[in-house]
Amino acid sequence: MSEQIEERISRLHRHGVIDLHFDLPMDLYEKRAREDVLTTDFLPDFQAGDIGVVGVALFLEDQYLPEMALRVALDQIARLYTEVDQSEHFAICKSHREILQARAKGKIAMLITMEGVEPLGGDLDLLRVFYELGVRSLGLTHARRNAAGDGALFAASGSPPEGLTAFGRDVVRECERVGVIVDLAHINPAGFNEIFEITTKPLIVSHTNARRYYDIERNISDEQIKMVGERGGVIGINAVLVSPRKEEATIDRYIDHIEHVRDLIGIDCVAIGFDFLEFISRQWSPAEQIEFEDKFTHAHFIPGLSNHSHSRALTRRLIKRGFKDEEIKGILFGNWMRILEQLL
């Protein structure tokens, strides 16, 4: 029976799993004195988990703000291009067609995303520069406030009641114009609503969870889930904020979030945005780990689902939970590909 399940998993993974949020560029930048970091540190896990497409997010730590924001973001992109050039296993893709071409050659496709518009400062023209470099999805904020708006709190309430700034509204409109997917991850509730008011295309949440199981603003409410579904968007489920209680941070609870979104807006609107962080946290000092928990509440890594090599474990559990093959293929691959085909 176990062999049959493994064969079924391999068939379901044939097109490759898509994870649309991974904080890879910041790690490549911090390890810029080394070569072949992608191949050495990440390729084994990607291959073990049958990863086909990864959204690699530009993210800036507080220490680089504000003066070094643009430089470090550009350096992150430079490191990504350099690392990809050194390996035959990866391709940076800027369109749906390029993703299909990369996958046909057996390469892992990388889609550059931006998590927080700090690299833009207040200069809208820079969005076009990042577009030309390959950025194809953009979330306006992380947890902090920036020139575009406010991030949602890692608490049940308390975000500023204001929506986007004038610059934030301009960024959203320009994203729709040039072809950058607007990502609702991390934006505060007022900003979330305003983005819907000024856009017409499908919107995504690259990595989040349902407030039904972890009631913080950083996650999304049933009403917000329905808004994304009505627009034809997709929600990627995050593997870090599935429960405030460590003992409930399990693969089954992760799947509970998938089921909750499915039950509200349908299986075609739920996908993967793992946001794996354990590899980064292992590099922190004890003081840095305490600072992270103080700032971002309790982020519990899921045993058996903490890096990309564990993707098969998720699929195995989806099978045991009774998901049909077509549903699983949508979660792992098809739903994100539909969005990428529509919007890129």
N, C-alpha and C positions, 0 to 999 in steps of 0.2 A: 504493500500500500504506500509506504514512504517513497519508494522509487517512482510510483505513478504520480504522486504529488509533485516530486521534484521535476519530472518530465513536464507536468502541467505548468509549473512555475516557469520553466525554461521557455515554453511556448508563449506564455503570457508576457514574458520579458523580451520576446524576439525583436521587437522594435526599439527596445531600450526604455528605461525608466527616465522620466523627466522630473527634475527637482528645480523649481524656478527661483529658489533663493539659497545662496551659499556665499558666505563672507570669505571668499577665496582671495581676491586681489589685495586686501589688507595684509594677509599673511605672506603673500609673495613679496610685498613691499618690505615687510619687516625682515624677511630672509634674503634680501637683495644681494647680500655678499656671497650667496651660494648660487650654484648652477643646477639646472634640472630638478628644481623643487617639485614641479608638477609630476614628473615621472617618478621621483623617489618617494615623495610624501603622500601623493593623492591617487596616482594611477592604480595601485593595487586595490584600494577600496572601491574606486569607480568600476573597475573590471569585475570584482567579486560581486558587486551589486547590480551588474548589467546596466549601468547608468549610460544613457544615450544623449541627454541634453541637460546642461546645467546653466541656470541663471546665476552669473557671477557678479556680486554686488559691490560697487564702489561705496565704501563707508569710511568715514573719518572719525578717529578717536578725538576726544576733547583736546588732547595735548597739541593738536595741529591747527586748532581754530583760534582766531579766524585767519591769521596772516598766511598760513601755509596750506590752506584748504585747496586752492586751485593746483598748486604745485604737487602736493601729495596725491591728489586724485589723478593727475596726468601721469605721475610716476607709477601709480598702481596699474594704469592701462599699459604703460610702457613695459612694465615687468610682465604683464600677462602676454603681450605680443611676443616678447623675447622668449618666454618660457614655451609658448606654443610653437614658435619657430624652431626650437631645439628638440621637438618631439614629433614623431609621425602619428601620434595617437589622438591629437586634438586639432580642432579648427574653430576659429572665431567666426561666427556667422552673423550676418546683418539682415537676413531675410528668410522667409519660410523655405524658399527654393534652395538657398545655401545650406540650410539645416538638412534638407532631404539629400542633397549632394554629399554632405559630410557623412551622414549615416550610411549612405550607399557604399561609401569607401571604408566603412568600419570605424570611422573616427567619432570621438565624443565631441558634440557640438557645444560651443560656449556662447551664450548670449549675454552681453554686458548690460548690466542694470545699474541704476543709481539709487542709493538709499539715503535720501536727504539731499537737498539742493545746495548745501554749503559750498560745494565747488563753484557754483555759479555766482556766488556773492549776491549782487543785485543786478547782474548784467545778463539780460535775456539773450543777447547775441551769442553768449557762450554755449547755450543749449545747442545751437547749430554745430558748433565745434565738436561737442561731445557726440552729437548724432553722427557726424562724419567719422569719428573714431570708433563708432560701433554701438553706442548706447541705444538700446531699443525698448527699455522700460524704465519708468521713473516714479519713485515714491517721494512725495514732497518733504517728508520729515522722518526723523527717528523720534526718540522720546523727547528731545529738547526742542525749544523754539528756534526757528531760523527766519530768514527773510520771506519765506513763503507762508508760514503759519505755525501752528502748535502741534506737537505730537501728543498722542493720547497717553494718559497716565497709566502707570502700572499699579493702579488703585481703582476701586469701584466707581469713584466720581472725583470731580475736582478740576477737570480741564477748563481752561479759559472758555467763556461762552462765545467768543468771537470765532468766525470762520477764517477764510484765507485772507491774506493781505492782497493789496492790488498787484504786487509782484507775483504772488502765488497764483492769482487768477490768470495773469498773463502767461505764466509757465504752463498751466493746464491747457489753455487755448493753443499755445504754440506746439505743445506735444501732439494734440489732435491734428494740427495742420501739417507737421513734418512727418508724422508717423512714429511717434514714441508712445508706447502703451502707458496709460496712466494707472499707477498702482496705488491702491487705497491703504496699504499696510501702514500702520503707526499713526495715521492722521487722527486728530481729535474729532469727536462726534460732529461738532459744528462744521469743521472743514470737510468731513466726509459728505455731509448733506450738500454743502455748497458745490463740491466737485460734480455731483449729480446734476445740479441745476445748470451748470455751464458747459456740460458735455453732452454728446449725442451717441458716441460709440460705446461698445461694451467696455466695462471696467473690470479690473482684476483686484484681488487681494492676494499678493504673492505668497504670504506666510502669515497665518493667524490661527486663532482657535475660537470656538464658540463660548460666549459668556455663560451659556447654559451650564458648563462644567468648570469654568474658571472665570469668575465675575470681576474682570478688570477692564478698564476702558481700552487697553491695548488689544484685547480680543473684541469680537464683534457680536452685536446683539441679533436676536431673531429678525428684528425689523431691518437691520442693515444687511443681513444675509438675503432677505427677500428682495431688497433693492438691487443687489448685485444680480440675483437671478432674473428679475424682471427685465434687466438690461441685457441679458444674455452673456453675462460675465462668468468668471471662474474664480473659485476660492481655493487657495493652496493651504493644506493643513500643516501646522507647525508642530515639531516634535519636542518643543522645549516648555511650552506653557499649557500643558494638557490638564494639569490639576495643581491646586495650591498645596496638596498633601503629597509628600514624597512616595508614600506607599501606594498611591493611586496613579503615579506616573508610570503607566504600563502601555504595552502595545494595544491591549484591549481598550483602554481609555482613549488612546489615539484613534482607534477605529470608531469609538463612540462619537467622536467629533465628526468623522466622515459621515456616519449614519445620520447625525443630527442635521447636517447641511443637506444631505440627500433627501431626507424626509420633508424639509422645508421647500427646496427649490429644484430637486431632481438630481439624478446621478450625473447628468451631463455638465453640472456646474461645480463639481468638487474634484480636486486634484492634490498634488504634493508640493509643499514648500517647506522642506524639512528644517532649514535654518540650523543645521548642526553646529554646535559651539564647543563641544567637549574638547576638540583638538586645540582650540584656542585657550580654553580655561586651564588646560594642563601646563601651559607656558607661563601662567601668572604666578606671582608670589602670593603667599597667604594674605598679605595686606590688600593686594589687588583683587583677590577673590572676595574678600569681605566688602570692599568698595563696590564691586559689581552687585552683590546681593542687596546692599543698602540702597543702591540706585534703582535696580530693576526688579525688586521683590524676589520671590523664590522661583528660580528657573531650575526645574528638576529634569535631569537627563534620564531618558527612558532606558532601562536595562535591555539590551538586545536591539535597541533602535537608536543608536547614538552616533553612527557614521554610515557612509554610503554602502559599505559592505553588508549592512544589515537589511537592505531592501528586500531581499528574498524572504526574510523572516516576516516582514509585513505582509507580503503576498501570501505566504503560507497561512498566516492567521486570517487574512481576508477570505481565503478558501474555506477554512474551518468555520468561519462565521456565516457562511452560506451565500457569499456574493457570487453572482454568475460571472462567467468568463468575460462577457461583453462589458459588464460593470467594472470589473477589475482593470481591463484594458483602458477604459475611459479614465479611471482614476490615475493610473500609472503613466499614461501616454496620450491617449486620444483627445482628452478634453483640453489640455494645454495646446496640443497641435492645432486644434480647431481655432483657438484664439489667435495663435501665431499666424495661421493662414489668413484669417480675417483681417488682422490689423497690421501685419508687416508687409 
